[in-house]
Amino acid sequence: MRLTKGISGFDAEHLIEQDMRTFQSMVYHLVTSEQRAKALQFIDQPHFVYMQAVIQLEDERLTILHHRLMPYIAFAKFDEELSFQFLTKTHLHKYFPMRKCLTTDILNTLLTQDKDLHSLSEVEWTYISHFDSKTIGDVIFNYWD
């Protein structure tokens, strides 16, 4: 996967912010359609580059991440420490139309694997180095300050 300039939240003036209400609507559609599912919490912290929903799906607590500047969705194990263990939940992709649901394989890909393909800015590479980000998931769903 090629990382485009601004995906980290820096140098992102050219990107359009995604809508929290639309994300909430998609999550509510998921929990009303799936048996034994419940929305527990929505988290929208402006300094994070993603919006977040915490849901209970049967006996599993999940975090759904929606990138704030790109139409990307990811699923992760719920973790209050913000160190996500990404999951692939292909059966849930249908609830997020016009969004790319990223898989564990993509999110755990090392940045060095296709480094020449990425079009990140110098500022973004500086933050990647400073925060020791190793994977595509670390960059896309970061909470750098």
Residue frames as a rotation matrix with the C-alpha (Angstrom) as fourth column:
MET 1
0.581 0.814 0.000 0.00
0.814 -0.581 0.000 0.00
0.000 0.000 -1.000 0.00
ARG 2
-0.387 -0.677 0.626 1.30
0.671 -0.672 -0.312 3.43
0.632 0.299 0.715 -0.94
LEU 3
0.090 0.341 -0.936 1.12
0.888 -0.454 -0.080 6.09
-0.452 -0.823 -0.344 1.78
THR 4
0.201 0.074 0.977 0.17
0.734 -0.672 -0.100 9.49
0.649 0.737 -0.189 0.39
LYS 5
-0.813 -0.516 0.268 1.30
0.278 -0.750 -0.599 12.86
0.511 -0.413 0.754 1.67
GLY 6
-0.468 0.594 0.654 -0.84
-0.715 -0.689 0.115 13.98
0.520 -0.414 0.747 4.60
ILE 7
0.203 0.610 -0.766 -2.02
-0.027 0.785 0.619 10.56
0.979 -0.105 0.176 5.74
SER 8
-0.464 -0.470 -0.751 -0.19
0.725 0.285 -0.627 11.05
0.508 -0.836 0.208 9.04
GLY 9
0.537 0.698 -0.474 -2.19
0.838 -0.504 0.208 14.21
-0.094 -0.509 -0.856 9.73
PHE 10
0.042 -0.606 -0.794 0.74
0.161 -0.780 0.604 16.52
-0.986 -0.153 0.065 8.94
ASP 11
-0.817 -0.323 -0.478 0.95
-0.340 -0.400 0.851 18.39
-0.466 0.858 0.216 5.61
ALA 12
-0.670 0.630 0.393 -2.70
0.673 0.739 -0.035 17.43
-0.312 0.241 -0.919 5.04
GLU 13
-0.548 0.464 -0.696 -4.19
-0.260 -0.885 -0.386 20.73
-0.795 -0.031 0.606 3.85
HIS 14
-0.660 0.223 -0.718 -5.19
-0.739 -0.021 0.673 19.09
0.136 0.975 0.179 0.54
LEU 15
-0.843 0.350 -0.409 -7.20
0.330 0.936 0.121 16.28
0.426 -0.033 -0.904 2.21
ILE 16
-0.209 0.874 0.438 -10.89
-0.554 -0.475 0.684 16.49
0.806 -0.100 0.584 3.13
GLU 17
-0.831 -0.116 0.544 -11.88
-0.550 0.317 -0.772 15.59
-0.083 -0.941 -0.327 6.68
GLN 18
-0.637 0.606 -0.477 -14.21
0.268 0.754 0.599 12.61
0.723 0.254 -0.643 7.03
ASP 19
-0.178 0.720 0.671 -17.50
-0.663 -0.591 0.459 13.08
0.727 -0.363 0.583 8.88
MET 20
-0.934 -0.175 0.310 -18.01
-0.356 0.498 -0.791 11.66
-0.016 -0.850 -0.527 12.39
ARG 21
-0.127 0.970 0.209 -21.79
-0.754 0.043 -0.655 11.46
-0.644 -0.241 0.726 11.93
THR 22
0.399 0.204 -0.894 -21.41
-0.833 0.489 -0.260 9.29
0.384 0.848 0.365 8.84
PHE 23
-0.613 -0.688 -0.387 -19.02
-0.388 0.690 -0.612 7.01
0.688 -0.225 -0.690 10.75
GLN 24
-0.767 0.389 0.510 -21.49
-0.488 0.163 -0.858 6.78
-0.417 -0.907 0.064 13.64
SER 25
0.246 0.914 -0.324 -24.29
-0.916 0.109 -0.387 5.93
-0.318 0.391 0.864 11.21
MET 26
0.094 -0.299 -0.950 -22.26
-0.643 0.710 -0.287 3.08
0.760 0.638 -0.126 9.71
VAL 27
-0.893 -0.450 0.003 -21.40
-0.269 0.529 -0.805 1.71
0.360 -0.720 -0.593 13.17
TYR 28
-0.445 0.807 0.389 -25.05
-0.659 -0.002 -0.752 1.89
-0.606 -0.591 0.533 14.28
HIS 29
0.385 0.542 -0.747 -26.06
-0.905 0.380 -0.191 0.03
0.180 0.750 0.636 11.11
LEU 30
-0.405 -0.633 -0.659 -23.52
-0.408 0.771 -0.489 -2.68
0.818 0.070 -0.571 11.98
VAL 31
-0.973 -0.067 0.220 -24.71
-0.229 0.342 -0.911 -3.12
-0.014 -0.937 -0.348 15.58
THR 32
-0.135 0.983 0.123 -28.40
-0.778 -0.028 -0.628 -3.18
-0.614 -0.181 0.768 14.63
SER 33
0.398 0.251 -0.882 -27.76
-0.853 0.456 -0.255 -5.74
0.338 0.854 0.395 11.88
GLU 34
-0.425 -0.641 -0.639 -25.44
-0.267 0.764 -0.588 -8.12
0.865 -0.080 -0.495 13.73
GLN 35
0.661 0.658 -0.359 -26.86
0.111 0.388 0.915 -10.30
0.742 -0.645 0.183 16.48
ARG 36
0.742 -0.288 -0.605 -25.58
0.659 0.148 0.738 -9.64
-0.123 -0.946 0.299 19.98
ALA 37
-0.347 -0.821 0.454 -23.81
0.827 -0.496 -0.266 -6.43
0.443 0.283 0.851 19.00
LYS 38
0.720 0.532 -0.445 -23.78
0.687 -0.635 0.352 -3.16
-0.096 -0.560 -0.823 20.88
ALA 39
0.132 -0.640 0.757 -22.13
0.299 -0.702 -0.646 0.23
0.945 0.312 0.099 20.41
LEU 40
0.300 -0.097 -0.949 -20.38
0.950 0.126 0.287 1.11
0.092 -0.987 0.130 23.67
GLN 41
0.353 -0.295 -0.888 -18.55
0.321 -0.853 0.411 4.36
-0.879 -0.430 -0.207 22.99
PHE 42
0.677 -0.251 0.692 -17.54
0.636 -0.275 -0.722 6.81
0.371 0.928 -0.026 20.27
ILE 43
0.306 -0.678 -0.668 -14.27
0.555 -0.443 0.704 8.65
-0.774 -0.586 0.241 20.71
ASP 44
0.588 -0.106 0.802 -13.46
0.694 -0.442 -0.568 11.73
0.414 0.891 -0.187 18.66
GLN 45
0.437 -0.551 -0.711 -10.33
0.480 -0.525 0.703 13.43
-0.761 -0.648 0.035 19.89
PRO 46
0.979 0.109 -0.175 -9.41
-0.075 -0.602 -0.795 16.24
-0.192 0.791 -0.581 17.45
HIS 47
0.276 -0.949 -0.151 -5.65
-0.911 -0.308 0.274 15.80
-0.307 0.062 -0.950 17.89
PHE 48
-0.225 -0.279 0.933 -5.88
0.022 0.956 0.292 12.12
-0.974 0.086 -0.210 16.82
VAL 49
-0.709 -0.103 -0.698 -5.76
-0.666 -0.228 0.710 11.34
-0.232 0.968 0.093 13.09
TYR 50
-0.742 0.511 -0.434 -8.63
0.138 0.750 0.648 8.86
0.656 0.421 -0.626 13.50
MET 51
-0.077 0.807 0.585 -12.11
-0.955 -0.228 0.190 8.55
0.287 -0.544 0.788 14.98
GLN 52
-0.909 -0.343 -0.235 -12.93
-0.236 0.891 -0.387 5.54
0.343 -0.297 -0.891 17.07
ALA 53
0.248 0.952 0.180 -15.91
-0.844 0.121 0.523 3.38
0.476 -0.282 0.833 18.02
VAL 54
-0.875 -0.402 0.271 -15.83
-0.485 0.736 -0.473 0.72
-0.010 -0.545 -0.838 20.70
ILE 55
0.139 0.940 -0.311 -18.34
-0.878 0.262 0.400 -2.07
0.458 0.218 0.862 20.16
GLN 56
-0.425 -0.104 0.899 -19.26
-0.547 0.821 -0.164 -5.34
-0.721 -0.561 -0.406 21.77
LEU 57
0.045 0.378 -0.925 -19.72
-0.934 0.344 0.095 -8.05
0.354 0.860 0.369 19.14
GLU 58
0.563 0.260 -0.785 -20.92
0.055 0.935 0.349 -11.24
0.825 -0.240 0.512 20.79
ASP 59
0.871 -0.239 -0.430 -18.22
0.472 0.166 0.866 -11.94
-0.135 -0.957 0.257 23.41
GLU 60
-0.130 -0.960 0.247 -15.55
0.991 -0.128 0.024 -9.76
0.009 0.248 0.969 21.79
ARG 61
0.650 0.219 -0.728 -14.85
0.308 -0.951 -0.011 -6.08
-0.695 -0.217 -0.686 22.44
LEU 62
0.038 -0.574 0.818 -13.56
0.999 0.049 -0.012 -4.34
-0.033 0.817 0.575 19.31
THR 63
-0.036 -0.089 -0.995 -12.34
0.057 -0.995 0.087 -0.93
-0.998 -0.054 0.041 18.32
ILE 64
0.408 0.149 0.900 -13.28
0.906 0.058 -0.420 0.34
-0.115 0.987 -0.112 14.89
LEU 65
-0.241 -0.598 -0.765 -10.95
0.342 -0.789 0.509 3.04
-0.908 -0.139 0.395 13.63
HIS 66
0.651 0.387 0.653 -11.88
0.755 -0.233 -0.613 5.48
-0.085 0.892 -0.444 10.88
HIS 67
-0.479 -0.877 0.026 -9.07
0.866 -0.468 0.173 7.62
-0.140 0.105 0.985 9.52
ARG 68
0.075 0.523 -0.849 -9.98
0.433 -0.784 -0.444 11.30
-0.898 -0.335 -0.285 9.86
LEU 69
-0.076 -0.227 -0.971 -8.57
-0.577 -0.784 0.229 12.37
-0.813 0.577 -0.072 6.47
MET 70
-0.740 -0.173 -0.650 -8.92
-0.645 0.459 0.611 9.27
0.193 0.871 -0.452 4.29
PRO 71
0.330 0.944 0.014 -11.79
-0.918 0.318 0.236 6.79
0.218 -0.091 0.972 3.80
TYR 72
-0.386 -0.572 -0.723 -9.94
-0.282 0.820 -0.498 4.00
0.878 0.012 -0.478 5.65
ILE 73
0.626 0.581 0.519 -11.39
-0.731 0.207 0.650 1.68
0.270 -0.787 0.555 8.29
ALA 74
-0.464 -0.710 -0.530 -9.49
-0.347 0.696 -0.629 -0.73
0.815 -0.108 -0.569 10.53
PHE 75
0.770 0.637 -0.046 -10.54
-0.264 0.383 0.885 -3.17
0.581 -0.669 0.463 13.22
ALA 76
-0.400 -0.916 0.020 -8.49
-0.341 0.129 -0.931 -3.77
0.850 -0.380 -0.364 16.34
LYS 77
-0.044 0.290 -0.956 -8.71
0.832 0.540 0.126 -5.40
0.553 -0.790 -0.265 19.72
PHE 78
0.767 0.386 0.513 -9.93
0.044 -0.829 0.558 -2.90
0.640 -0.405 -0.652 22.26
ASP 79
0.016 -0.819 -0.574 -7.02
0.959 0.175 -0.223 -1.47
0.283 -0.547 0.788 24.20
GLU 80
0.900 0.386 -0.201 -7.19
0.434 -0.838 0.331 1.61
-0.041 -0.385 -0.922 26.40
GLU 81
0.212 -0.913 -0.348 -3.43
0.321 -0.271 0.907 2.05
-0.923 -0.304 0.236 26.05
LEU 82
0.735 0.200 -0.648 -3.87
-0.471 -0.537 -0.700 2.82
-0.488 0.820 -0.300 22.30
SER 83
-0.549 -0.824 -0.141 -1.49
-0.715 0.375 0.590 0.11
-0.433 0.425 -0.795 21.23
PHE 84
0.396 0.893 -0.214 -3.69
-0.854 0.273 -0.443 -1.58
-0.337 0.358 0.871 18.67
GLN 85
-0.693 -0.391 0.605 -3.54
-0.079 0.876 0.476 -5.20
-0.716 0.282 -0.638 17.69
PHE 86
-0.368 0.547 -0.752 -5.12
-0.908 -0.386 0.163 -5.00
-0.201 0.742 0.639 14.26
LEU 87
-0.375 0.384 0.844 -7.65
0.076 0.920 -0.385 -7.61
-0.924 -0.080 -0.374 13.16
THR 88
-0.922 0.220 -0.318 -9.11
-0.343 -0.084 0.936 -8.64
0.179 0.972 0.153 9.81
LYS 89
-0.498 0.842 0.209 -12.91
0.118 0.304 -0.945 -8.74
-0.859 -0.446 -0.250 9.94
THR 90
-0.999 -0.003 -0.040 -13.95
-0.040 -0.145 0.989 -9.23
-0.009 0.989 0.145 6.32
HIS 91
-0.419 0.908 -0.028 -17.55
0.862 0.407 0.304 -10.09
0.287 0.103 -0.952 7.24
LEU 92
0.135 0.456 -0.880 -17.95
0.719 -0.656 -0.229 -6.54
-0.681 -0.602 -0.417 8.64
HIS 93
-0.826 -0.562 -0.048 -16.69
0.368 -0.601 0.709 -4.70
-0.428 0.568 0.703 5.54
LYS 94
-0.449 0.718 0.533 -20.21
0.766 0.001 0.643 -4.52
0.461 0.697 -0.550 4.08
TYR 95
0.458 0.656 -0.600 -21.22
0.879 -0.437 0.194 -2.02
-0.135 -0.616 -0.776 6.79
PHE 96
0.098 -0.531 -0.842 -18.66
0.177 -0.823 0.540 0.54
-0.979 -0.202 0.013 5.62
PRO 97
0.568 0.185 0.802 -19.59
0.795 0.130 -0.593 1.39
-0.214 0.974 -0.073 2.01
MET 98
0.765 -0.328 0.554 -17.21
0.174 -0.723 -0.669 3.60
0.620 0.608 -0.496 0.06
ARG 99
0.568 -0.658 0.494 -14.53
-0.798 -0.294 0.526 2.94
-0.201 -0.693 -0.692 2.68
LYS 100
0.184 -0.592 -0.785 -11.47
-0.370 0.698 -0.613 0.76
0.911 0.403 -0.090 2.33
CYS 101
0.892 0.089 0.443 -11.33
-0.444 0.346 0.826 -1.72
-0.080 -0.934 0.348 5.20
LEU 102
0.110 -0.967 -0.231 -7.66
-0.851 0.029 -0.525 -2.39
0.514 0.254 -0.819 5.76
THR 103
0.810 0.148 -0.568 -6.51
0.025 0.958 0.284 -5.89
0.587 -0.244 0.772 6.64
THR 104
0.850 -0.521 0.076 -4.01
-0.033 0.092 0.995 -7.01
-0.525 -0.849 0.061 9.23
ASP 105
0.315 -0.757 0.572 -1.53
0.897 0.435 0.081 -7.89
-0.310 0.488 0.816 6.49
ILE 106
0.334 -0.145 0.932 -1.59
0.556 -0.768 -0.318 -4.34
0.761 0.624 -0.176 5.09
LEU 107
0.855 0.109 0.507 -1.49
-0.261 -0.755 0.602 -2.61
0.448 -0.647 -0.617 8.47
ASN 108
0.777 -0.586 0.229 1.39
-0.027 0.332 0.943 -4.74
-0.628 -0.739 0.242 9.76
THR 109
0.677 -0.557 0.480 3.48
0.666 0.187 -0.722 -4.24
0.313 0.809 0.497 6.60
LEU 110
0.071 -0.761 -0.645 6.86
0.767 -0.372 0.523 -2.71
-0.638 -0.532 0.557 7.44
LEU 111
0.764 0.186 -0.618 7.37
-0.093 -0.916 -0.390 0.84
-0.639 0.356 -0.682 6.17
THR 112
-0.156 -0.948 -0.277 10.73
-0.587 -0.136 0.798 -0.17
-0.794 0.287 -0.536 4.76
GLN 113
-0.106 0.140 0.985 9.15
0.462 0.884 -0.076 -2.79
-0.880 0.447 -0.158 2.48
ASP 114
0.170 0.232 0.958 7.96
0.976 -0.172 -0.131 -0.28
0.135 0.957 -0.256 -0.16
LYS 115
0.030 -0.194 -0.981 9.54
0.624 -0.763 0.170 2.90
-0.781 -0.617 0.098 1.16
ASP 116
-0.886 -0.459 -0.063 10.23
0.228 -0.549 0.804 4.28
-0.404 0.698 0.591 -2.33
LEU 117
-0.477 0.788 0.390 6.51
0.719 0.094 0.689 4.12
0.506 0.609 -0.611 -3.21
HIS 118
0.211 0.594 -0.776 5.41
0.936 -0.352 -0.015 6.35
-0.282 -0.723 -0.630 -0.32
SER 119
-0.127 -0.207 0.970 4.93
0.588 -0.803 -0.094 10.04
0.799 0.559 0.224 -1.05
LEU 120
0.625 0.295 -0.723 5.13
0.780 -0.276 0.562 11.27
-0.034 -0.915 -0.403 2.54
SER 121
0.766 -0.331 0.551 6.58
-0.127 -0.918 -0.375 14.70
0.631 0.217 -0.745 3.25
GLU 122
-0.299 -0.951 -0.082 9.85
0.064 0.066 -0.996 15.37
0.952 -0.303 0.041 5.07
VAL 123
-0.360 0.253 0.898 7.86
-0.875 -0.425 -0.231 16.45
0.324 -0.869 0.374 8.14
GLU 124
0.723 0.691 0.011 6.04
-0.664 0.692 0.283 13.12
0.188 -0.212 0.959 8.16
TRP 125
0.468 -0.636 -0.614 9.28
0.221 0.757 -0.615 11.15
0.856 0.152 0.494 7.84
THR 126
-0.519 -0.636 0.571 10.66
-0.367 -0.438 -0.821 13.19
0.772 -0.635 -0.006 10.76
TYR 127
0.062 0.639 0.767 7.70
-0.997 0.013 0.070 12.19
0.035 -0.769 0.638 12.94
ILE 128
0.838 0.201 -0.507 7.97
-0.277 0.958 -0.079 8.57
0.469 0.207 0.858 11.80
SER 129
-0.034 -0.952 -0.304 11.59
0.190 0.293 -0.937 8.57
0.981 -0.090 0.171 12.89
HIS 130
-0.529 -0.168 0.832 10.92
-0.645 -0.557 -0.523 10.43
0.551 -0.813 0.186 16.16
PHE 131
0.186 0.722 0.667 8.08
-0.964 0.267 -0.020 8.11
-0.193 -0.639 0.745 17.24
ASP 132
-0.728 -0.639 0.251 9.87
-0.573 0.767 0.289 5.03
-0.377 0.066 -0.924 15.87
SER 133
0.401 0.916 0.018 6.92
-0.664 0.304 -0.683 3.99
-0.631 0.262 0.730 13.70
LYS 134
-0.593 -0.694 0.408 7.63
-0.323 0.669 0.670 0.68
-0.738 0.266 -0.621 12.01
THR 135
-0.603 0.444 0.663 4.47
0.684 0.715 0.144 -0.30
-0.410 0.540 -0.735 10.12
ILE 136
-0.717 0.460 0.524 1.88
0.239 -0.543 0.805 1.19
0.654 0.702 0.280 7.80
GLY 137
0.290 0.877 -0.382 -0.67
0.683 0.090 0.725 0.88
0.671 -0.471 -0.573 10.62
ASP 138
-0.085 -0.426 -0.901 1.60
0.927 -0.364 0.085 2.90
-0.364 -0.828 0.426 12.93
VAL 139
-0.951 -0.308 -0.019 1.54
0.270 -0.862 0.430 5.79
-0.149 0.403 0.903 10.44
ILE 140
-0.528 0.809 0.257 -2.12
0.194 -0.179 0.965 5.64
0.827 0.559 -0.062 9.36
PHE 141
0.599 0.788 -0.142 -3.54
0.265 -0.027 0.964 5.31
0.755 -0.615 -0.225 12.88
ASN 142
-0.477 -0.849 -0.227 -1.07
0.621 -0.143 -0.770 7.38
0.622 -0.508 0.596 14.87
TYR 143
0.768 0.621 -0.158 -1.69
0.570 -0.548 0.613 9.64
0.294 -0.561 -0.774 17.86
TRP 144
-0.337 -0.942 -0.005 1.45
0.903 -0.322 -0.286 11.72
0.267 -0.101 0.958 17.57
ASP 145
0.679 0.556 -0.480 1.28
0.673 -0.733 0.103 15.11
-0.295 -0.393 -0.871 19.23
